[in-house]
């Protein structure tokens, strides 16, 4: 008899004001905007008929509120896991990309070239994020074998997790993967180390087309990233 796969619904939190301004907001406890709550409401309705066993979330306010909205149809309470929080950008927090590039040009250049192993002062590297986030995912998959679970996290953390779980080169996570606000990713697990991507960065619950690859991406993709005002 074949055991059902464990399904994780990986969700990025809804939009915030700092999202709209394209500011570094990794460890900042910024709340969802009204638009972000609208996005998450549509996602919650989409997931309402799924038999969800648990909802895990980063403890930051934007992710925990997102998780709480998703929990309501299922009468669940979000479960905090610190390992799911966003990458910390240290002294860059709250600044725009243009401001960071102006104030800390050498640091920004090193990070832009290799965000996986380099960290800004008082911040984290991608390696450090995976070191705390991957064990949380493994714990969830083991504990909820054969069940459906929602995991609410952040843009960089989710891109790093997806890169690692699917065997991609995580050094290019900023260049090659996007995560829109309140997007849905679906990954099925046959074991904690055997994962298959079933859905990626889907926002069809609140808009009928994917967002364009421009603006808040890396210079590798958009040479004018961070210079749009």
C-alpha angles and dihedrals in degrees: 000000000000116000115228116253119252108246122208120195101205110200133186115215119257125267123294132190090259089053089057091048093047093234128156103260105159102133097015114113096226118162129233116272121231088261090051091053090050091052093049092047090060091047091050090053090050092053096039094098095046115102095242115186098189144352119220124190146177110257094239113114097245093053096040092051090048089052092047091054091049091048097057100081089048096045090233133139119228116251115220121225116178091202089070095061121117125271112274115237093194113207091005094070114128094011127115119242090251091053092050093048090050098046099037106023097159093046093047092049092052092048093046090052095047118007090164099069102015123079129189117240109295089002138105135256124224088253090059092050092053091047090063102030102047094059089053091054091048091050091051094048092048095044095046101040111174094006137108116248133179117219116191116198143133141287101260095035092052093047091050092048093048091049092051098041093049096042098248124147100267092202088080098048094117094046102046109028131059131191117195122206112280091004123159127227122180123204126177120206127203087180134350089275101037109077133163125195111229101168133012134200094335118175099165089123090073107017134026099226137042116256118259119261098248141099113028098040132100128285088248087072103024118025089197095051110142093017099090095102 
